[in-house]
Amino acid sequence: LVQVHAASLNPTDARIRSGSLQHLFPLSLPVILGFDCSGVVAKAGLASGFQVGQHVYGRQTLERIRDSNGTYSEYVVLDGQDTCVKPSNLSFEEAAAVPFSALTAF
């Protein structure tokens, strides 16, 4: 569980919000959108590899957005595989801009 300090907006977020991707990503309303965020670990499972208080950044999966919520919220449940420790030389805002962009570049 991550307390969100910053979330980013990318073109896919805008397209999902406008409904232009409803045929690819069907969502039932109400829904909290958002794919990328950074923040502080509020709770962590034993096998997650993270500790409460760590600064992290990561991305939300579409399945989790459908089932629970996206990153435009105060708290978000992220999969450990999609979460990394935030580099100390990045602000929360800078780190929140990384996940989707890095995945696209990869």
PyMOL commands that set and color helices and strands:
alter all, ss='L'
color gray80, all
select helices_A, chain A and resi 11-18+62-67+80-82+92-96+99-105
alter helices_A, ss='H'
color red, helices_A
select strands_A, chain A and resi 2-7+36-41+55-59+75-76+83-85
alter strands_A, ss='S'
color yellow, strands_A
deselect
rebuild
show_as cartoon
